[in-house]
Amino acid sequence: MGIGGIFFKCKDPKAVNEWYKTHLGFDTTPYGTSFEWRELDDSTKKGLTQWTPFEESTKYFEPSGKDFMINYRVANMEAIVEQLKNAGVTIVDQIEDTEYGKFVHILDVEGNKIQLWESKD
């Protein structure tokens, strides 16, 4: 459905947040920032894309050794996870149901960790 978030490692997340706030006008918090947007086909529907710098030492992106992780918005999490399992895709963890929606992590063909998100909205 689209990109739900961009997450990346850096040496100093606080400094990175401040740089983007100062130079590009990002409304940052210690968790980065959220960009609100509206759906093209129905402008009454809003969505968010999260942008977050992580500490260089984070283990959150494991088992991938990459310095980034992308979150993709999906519909019907259970169905897509079942489809991915049947196709032999590595599912890293179980579907987690949170106040923000459902999340699960998978690995792509090159071992990049990907977060899938089904928003509650």
Secondary structure, DSSP 8 states (H G I E B T S, - for coil): -EEEEEEEEES-HHHHHHHHHHHH----BTTBEEEEEE-SS-TT-EEEEEEEEEETT--TTTT--SSEEEEEE-S-HHHHHHHHHHTT--B-S--EEETTEEEEEEE-TT--EEEEEEE--
